[in-house]
Amino acid sequence: MENTEKQCPYCAEVIKKEAVICKHCGHDLQTGQPSDSLRLENRPVVEIVKPAKAASTISDGVKLGCGMFIILPIIIVVIIIVIIAIAMAGAGA
């Protein structure tokens, strides 16, 4: 324990020497009574709000990656078929 600290007489936790209320047990060190300021029912309610999930983008490789492995080869095959068809039509003319 440092020179700037003392032990709470109610919960035996180390607190600052200048402390008026123990941050661990909530006792008022001057009166010995539990402090109302640290009771749960007197604390403000804080609601934790999770941020909304962003829409899927191309950089979302896990979700779009699987679909792209199916769609991309189909597009390539269609392009190759169109190129072959154009080449054959031009060669037959």
N, CA, C and O atoms as a DFTB+ gen file, in Angstrom:
372 C
 N C O
     1  1       0.851      -1.170       0.000
     2  2       0.000       0.000       0.000
     3  2       0.901       1.238       0.000
     4  3       1.859       1.327       0.768
     5  1       0.574       2.180      -0.871
     6  2       1.371       3.396      -0.976
     7  2       0.956       4.397       0.089
     8  3      -0.025       4.195       0.805
     9  1       1.721       5.482       0.182
    10  2       1.458       6.546       1.144
    11  2       0.170       7.294       0.826
    12  3      -0.400       7.936       1.708
    13  1      -0.297       7.223      -0.415
    14  2      -1.505       7.929      -0.832
    15  2      -2.735       7.041      -0.749
    16  3      -3.810       7.435      -1.202
    17  1      -2.599       5.854      -0.182
    18  2      -3.704       4.908      -0.111
    19  2      -3.966       4.475       1.323
    20  3      -3.098       4.565       2.191
    21  1      -5.184       4.004       1.545
    22  2      -5.559       3.434       2.842
    23  2      -6.490       2.259       2.600
    24  3      -6.907       2.006       1.470
    25  1      -6.808       1.554       3.653
    26  2      -7.684       0.392       3.546
    27  2      -9.067       0.774       4.044
    28  3      -9.210       1.395       5.097
    29  1     -10.082       0.399       3.282
    30  2     -11.461       0.666       3.693
    31  2     -11.764      -0.172       4.936
    32  3     -11.513      -1.377       4.937
    33  1     -12.296       0.439       5.985
    34  2     -12.590      -0.324       7.207
    35  2     -13.795      -1.263       7.074
    36  3     -14.043      -2.082       7.959
    37  1     -14.542      -1.143       5.969
    38  2     -15.752      -1.950       5.804
    39  2     -15.550      -3.142       4.871
    40  3     -16.121      -4.210       5.091
    41  1     -14.730      -2.958       3.824
    42  2     -14.533      -4.066       2.879
    43  2     -13.072      -4.467       2.731
    44  3     -12.765      -5.446       2.050
    45  1     -12.179      -3.734       3.352
    46  2     -10.738      -4.019       3.373
    47  2     -10.058      -3.838       2.021
    48  3      -8.930      -4.295       1.836
    49  1     -10.719      -3.182       1.077
    50  2     -10.094      -2.888      -0.216
    51  2      -9.239      -1.632      -0.085
    52  3      -9.501      -0.773       0.757
    53  1      -8.220      -1.540      -0.925
    54  2      -7.340      -0.377      -0.916
    55  2      -8.016       0.749      -1.696
    56  3      -8.458       0.566      -2.831
    57  1      -8.085       1.926      -1.051
    58  2      -8.695       3.110      -1.661
    59  2      -7.756       4.302      -1.465
    60  3      -6.779       4.214      -0.721
    61  1      -8.055       5.411      -2.135
    62  2      -7.239       6.613      -1.986
    63  2      -7.435       7.185      -0.587
    64  3      -8.508       7.065       0.004
    65  1      -6.379       7.809      -0.069
    66  2      -6.404       8.352       1.282
    67  2      -7.460       9.451       1.428
    68  3      -8.051       9.605       2.497
    69  1      -7.699      10.211       0.359
    70  2      -8.655      11.323       0.394
    71  2     -10.090      10.867       0.156
    72  3     -11.000      11.696       0.184
    73  1     -10.320       9.596      -0.074
    74  2     -11.654       9.102      -0.422
    75  2     -12.644       9.369       0.701
    76  3     -12.327       9.218       1.881
    77  1     -13.848       9.769       0.310
    78  2     -14.935       9.996       1.257
    79  2     -15.901       8.813       1.220
    80  3     -16.503       8.446       2.229
    81  1     -16.030       8.225       0.024
    82  2     -16.888       7.052      -0.167
    83  2     -16.039       5.955      -0.792
    84  3     -15.296       6.216      -1.739
    85  1     -16.134       4.742      -0.283
    86  2     -15.370       3.619      -0.833
    87  2     -15.950       3.248      -2.192
    88  3     -17.153       3.030      -2.329
    89  1     -15.070       3.180      -3.201
    90  2     -15.538       2.836      -4.550
    91  2     -15.881       1.360      -4.694
    92  3     -16.492       0.958      -5.684
    93  1     -15.498       0.562      -3.726
    94  2     -15.753      -0.881      -3.807
    95  2     -17.059      -1.286      -3.113
    96  3     -17.872      -2.013      -3.684
    97  1     -17.249      -0.814      -1.892
    98  2     -18.444      -1.239      -1.147
    99  2     -19.492      -0.132      -1.030
   100  3     -20.645      -0.407      -0.697
   101  1     -19.105       1.110      -1.298
   102  2     -20.063       2.206      -1.285
   103  2     -20.309       2.824       0.079
   104  3     -21.191       3.672       0.207
   105  1     -19.573       2.438       1.087
   106  2     -19.772       3.027       2.416
   107  2     -19.215       4.441       2.458
   108  3     -18.154       4.733       1.907
   109  1     -19.970       5.315       3.135
   110  2     -19.490       6.664       3.418
   111  2     -18.505       6.525       4.575
   112  3     -18.880       6.086       5.662
   113  1     -17.265       6.893       4.346
   114  2     -16.223       6.676       5.355
   115  2     -16.335       7.642       6.525
   116  3     -15.715       7.408       7.562
   117  1     -17.106       8.722       6.397
   118  2     -17.279       9.676       7.491
   119  2     -18.412       9.270       8.412
   120  3     -18.309       9.410       9.630
   121  1     -19.505       8.764       7.828
   122  2     -20.662       8.394       8.655
   123  2     -20.750       6.893       8.903
   124  3     -21.397       6.457       9.855
   125  1     -20.107       6.109       8.057
   126  2     -20.173       4.652       8.199
   127  2     -21.410       4.047       7.567
   128  3     -21.586       2.829       7.599
   129  1     -22.265       4.867       6.997
   130  2     -23.491       4.387       6.373
   131  2     -23.241       4.084       4.897
   132  3     -22.405       4.724       4.259
   133  1     -23.968       3.107       4.360
   134  2     -23.857       2.864       2.912
   135  2     -24.307       4.112       2.152
   136  3     -25.318       4.723       2.498
   137  1     -23.574       4.479       1.142
   138  2     -23.886       5.673       0.368
   139  2     -24.990       5.385      -0.629
   140  3     -24.993       4.339      -1.279
   141  1     -25.930       6.313      -0.751
   142  2     -27.014       6.170      -1.718
   143  2     -26.527       6.393      -3.135
   144  3     -27.154       5.916      -4.081
   145  1     -25.429       7.104      -3.303
   146  2     -24.966       7.444      -4.656
   147  2     -24.430       6.235      -5.410
   148  3     -24.369       6.267      -6.639
   149  1     -24.041       5.179      -4.722
   150  2     -23.491       4.013      -5.392
   151  2     -24.482       2.853      -5.508
   152  3     -24.139       1.810      -6.064
   153  1     -25.669       3.010      -5.009
   154  2     -26.655       1.938      -5.107
   155  2     -27.138       1.802      -6.534
   156  3     -27.266       2.790      -7.256
   157  1     -27.402       0.579      -6.933
   158  2     -27.811       0.311      -8.307
   159  2     -29.103       1.018      -8.694
   160  3     -29.251       1.478      -9.826
   161  1     -30.040       1.103      -7.747
   162  2     -31.307       1.719      -8.110
   163  2     -31.183       3.226      -8.332
   164  3     -32.070       3.833      -8.933
   165  1     -30.095       3.838      -7.857
   166  2     -29.888       5.278      -8.053
   167  2     -29.011       5.590      -9.262
   168  3     -28.834       6.755      -9.618
   169  1     -28.478       4.583      -9.876
   170  2     -27.605       4.806     -11.033
   171  2     -28.457       4.979     -12.289
   172  3     -29.507       4.351     -12.425
   173  1     -28.000       5.836     -13.209
   174  2     -28.746       5.991     -14.459
   175  2     -28.648       4.722     -15.297
   176  3     -27.628       4.033     -15.290
   177  1     -29.705       4.430     -16.005
   178  2     -29.742       3.254     -16.866
   179  2     -29.088       3.619     -18.188
   180  3     -29.458       4.606     -18.824
   181  1     -28.127       2.826     -18.590
   182  2     -27.432       3.054     -19.847
   183  2     -27.809       1.927     -20.797
   184  3     -27.591       0.751     -20.505
   185  1     -28.371       2.299     -21.926
   186  2     -28.770       1.308     -22.910
   187  2     -27.665       1.159     -23.939
   188  3     -27.220       2.147     -24.522
   189  1     -27.227      -0.052     -24.162
   190  2     -26.186      -0.321     -25.144
   191  2     -26.862      -0.625     -26.471
   192  3     -27.644      -1.569     -26.592
   193  1     -26.546       0.187     -27.452
   194  2     -27.148       0.035     -28.769
   195  2     -26.079      -0.460     -29.726
   196  3     -25.038       0.175     -29.894
   197  1     -26.344      -1.596     -30.351
   198  2     -25.400      -2.130     -31.324
   199  2     -25.610      -1.416     -32.652
   200  3     -26.748      -1.177     -33.055
   201  1     -24.524      -1.076     -33.332
   202  2     -24.685      -0.409     -34.624
   203  2     -25.323      -1.343     -35.640
   204  3     -25.116      -2.556     -35.612
   205  1     -26.100      -0.752     -36.536
   206  2     -26.756      -1.542     -37.570
   207  2     -25.709      -2.137     -38.495
   208  3     -24.695      -1.505     -38.791
   209  1     -25.962      -3.354     -38.947
   210  2     -25.015      -4.019     -39.829
   211  2     -25.108      -3.415     -41.222
   212  3     -26.197      -3.212     -41.758
   213  1     -23.959      -3.137     -41.788
   214  2     -23.918      -2.554     -43.128
   215  2     -24.369      -3.575     -44.162
   216  3     -24.239      -4.782     -43.958
   217  1     -24.898      -3.079     -45.267
   218  2     -25.323      -3.957     -46.356
   219  2     -24.108      -4.660     -46.944
   220  3     -23.000      -4.124     -46.909
   221  1     -24.307      -5.835     -47.475
   222  2     -23.210      -6.589     -48.074
   223  2     -22.628      -5.828     -49.257
   224  3     -23.350      -5.207     -50.038
   225  1     -21.329      -5.890     -49.366
   226  2     -20.641      -5.237     -50.474
   227  2     -19.764      -6.255     -51.169
   228  3     -19.656      -7.402     -50.736
   229  1     -19.143      -5.826     -52.246
   230  2     -18.264      -6.729     -52.986
   231  2     -17.084      -7.157     -52.113
   232  3     -16.566      -8.264     -52.263
   233  1     -16.663      -6.281     -51.204
   234  2     -15.531      -6.620     -50.345
   235  2     -15.895      -7.655     -49.292
   236  3     -15.012      -8.177     -48.611
   237  1     -17.179      -7.961     -49.147
   238  2     -17.605      -8.983     -48.200
   239  2     -17.432     -10.352     -48.856
   240  3     -18.391     -10.943     -49.352
   241  1     -16.207     -10.836     -48.848
   242  2     -15.853     -12.043     -49.589
   243  2     -16.537     -13.296     -49.132
   244  3     -16.732     -14.210     -49.934
   245  1     -16.911     -13.381     -47.873
   246  2     -17.501     -14.616     -47.376
   247  2     -18.897     -14.815     -47.952
   248  3     -19.236     -15.915     -48.391
   249  1     -19.711     -13.760     -47.954
   250  2     -21.087     -13.925     -48.422
   251  2     -21.181     -13.882     -49.935
   252  3     -21.850     -14.722     -50.536
   253  1     -20.522     -12.918     -50.561
   254  2     -20.616     -12.812     -52.005
   255  2     -19.640     -13.750     -52.708
   256  3     -19.844     -14.085     -53.875
   257  1     -18.596     -14.174     -52.028
   258  2     -17.589     -15.031     -52.640
   259  2     -18.162     -16.347     -53.107
   260  3     -17.823     -16.810     -54.196
   261  1     -19.016     -16.961     -52.321
   262  2     -19.604     -18.253     -52.694
   263  2     -20.486     -18.113     -53.917
   264  3     -20.452     -18.967     -54.803
   265  1     -21.271     -17.058     -53.983
   266  2     -22.130     -16.837     -55.128
   267  2     -21.334     -16.517     -56.379
   268  3     -21.714     -16.902     -57.485
   269  1     -20.229     -15.813     -56.198
   270  2     -19.412     -15.440     -57.348
   271  2     -18.735     -16.660     -57.966
   272  3     -18.445     -16.665     -59.162
   273  1     -18.481     -17.693     -57.165
   274  2     -17.881     -18.906     -57.723
   275  2     -18.868     -19.651     -58.626
   276  3     -18.458     -20.471     -59.448
   277  1     -20.134     -19.375     -58.480
   278  2     -21.142     -20.000     -59.331
   279  2     -21.475     -19.113     -60.524
   280  3     -21.525     -19.581     -61.662
   281  1     -21.700     -17.835     -60.259
   282  2     -22.141     -16.906     -61.302
   283  2     -21.014     -16.567     -62.276
   284  3     -21.230     -16.549     -63.488
   285  1     -19.834     -16.305     -61.766
   286  2     -18.720     -15.888     -62.629
   287  2     -18.377     -16.931     -63.692
   288  3     -18.216     -16.551     -64.852
   289  1     -18.253     -18.226     -63.370
   290  2     -17.982     -19.213     -64.430
   291  2     -19.101     -19.280     -65.468
   292  3     -18.835     -19.469     -66.655
   293  1     -20.346     -19.127     -65.029
   294  2     -21.462     -19.143     -65.990
   295  2     -21.340     -17.968     -66.947
   296  3     -21.543     -18.127     -68.150
   297  1     -21.010     -16.790     -66.426
   298  2     -20.845     -15.610     -67.276
   299  2     -19.695     -15.821     -68.257
   300  3     -19.810     -15.470     -69.431
   301  1     -18.592     -16.388     -67.786
   302  2     -17.440     -16.628     -68.669
   303  2     -17.812     -17.620     -69.772
   304  3     -17.471     -17.406     -70.935
   305  1     -18.499     -18.685     -69.422
   306  2     -18.920     -19.686     -70.419
   307  2     -19.846     -19.040     -71.450
   308  3     -19.695     -19.296     -72.645
   309  1     -20.791     -18.219     -71.025
   310  2     -21.709     -17.551     -71.953
   311  2     -20.926     -16.627     -72.887
   312  3     -21.197     -16.581     -74.087
   313  1     -19.953     -15.889     -72.339
   314  2     -19.144     -14.987     -73.178
   315  2     -18.356     -15.790     -74.207
   316  3     -18.264     -15.390     -75.368
   317  1     -17.787     -16.918     -73.789
   318  2     -17.016     -17.757     -74.724
   319  2     -17.943     -18.301     -75.816
   320  3     -17.567     -18.312     -76.988
   321  1     -19.134     -18.748     -75.452
   322  2     -20.086     -19.265     -76.443
   323  2     -20.468     -18.166     -77.433
   324  3     -20.560     -18.414     -78.635
   325  1     -20.689     -16.958     -76.930
   326  2     -21.054     -15.836     -77.824
   327  2     -19.879     -15.525     -78.762
   328  3     -20.095     -15.278     -79.948
   329  1     -18.657     -15.532     -78.255
   330  2     -17.489     -15.242     -79.093
   331  2     -17.333     -16.319     -80.166
   332  3     -17.064     -16.005     -81.325
   333  1     -17.500     -17.587     -79.784
   334  2     -17.398     -18.686     -80.755
   335  2     -18.509     -18.557     -81.799
   336  3     -18.271     -18.763     -82.989
   337  1     -19.717     -18.218     -81.353
   338  2     -20.841     -18.068     -82.298
   339  2     -20.569     -16.940     -83.291
   340  3     -20.849     -17.078     -84.482
   341  1     -20.032     -15.839     -82.810
   342  2     -19.711     -14.698     -83.686
   343  2     -18.591     -15.082     -84.664
   344  3     -18.624     -14.733     -85.844
   345  1     -17.600     -15.811     -84.135
   346  2     -16.485     -16.221     -84.989
   347  2     -16.955     -17.185     -86.082
   348  3     -16.527     -17.087     -87.232
   349  1     -17.832     -18.107     -85.713
   350  2     -18.339     -19.065     -86.706
   351  2     -19.249     -18.374     -87.724
   352  3     -19.241     -18.718     -88.906
   353  1     -20.014     -17.422     -87.267
   354  2     -20.887     -16.700     -88.190
   355  2     -20.049     -15.868     -89.156
   356  3     -20.400     -15.731     -90.328
   357  1     -18.929     -15.307     -88.658
   358  2     -18.058     -14.526     -89.524
   359  2     -17.274     -15.408     -90.479
   360  3     -16.972     -14.992     -91.598
   361  1     -16.939     -16.629     -90.052
   362  2     -16.172     -17.540     -90.905
   363  2     -17.066     -18.151     -91.984
   364  3     -16.592     -18.472     -93.074
   365  1     -18.333     -18.309     -91.690
   366  2     -19.261     -18.906     -92.641
   367  2     -19.712     -17.891     -93.692
   368  3     -20.246     -18.280     -94.731
   369  1     -19.513     -16.639     -93.445
   370  2     -19.986     -15.639     -94.390
   371  2     -19.082     -15.421     -95.562
   372  3     -19.380     -14.597     -96.427
